[in-house]
Amino acid sequence: MNPSGRLLVTWLALASLTLAYLWIDHSRPRASAAVTVGVIVIALVKVRIIFREFMEVRRAPALLRRLTDVWMLILAASLLGCYFAGLAIR
């Protein structure tokens, strides 16, 4: 795929994920665990796409690609852990 076609596909994926977030946000009148987890997952997928496509991690050495993926997993665990710990404390 040529670079401009790849950029278009990436942009469409990011725009679709943003629209999915907006749909989730407006379809539920009140926040719930499912909505929060869905929004966090969408945000993390968008960050990974941005890492790979716009920060040139896709062509980086394997170690850097793995480290960015591990960072994303740690971030996901931290965000979800804090959210569910807050629910338990409340």
Buried (B, 14 or more C-beta within 10 A) or exposed (E): EEEEEEEEEBEEBBEEBEEBBEEBEEEEEEEEEEBBBBBBBBBBBBBBBEBBBEEEBEEBEEEEBEEBBEEBEEBBEEBBEEBEEEEEEE
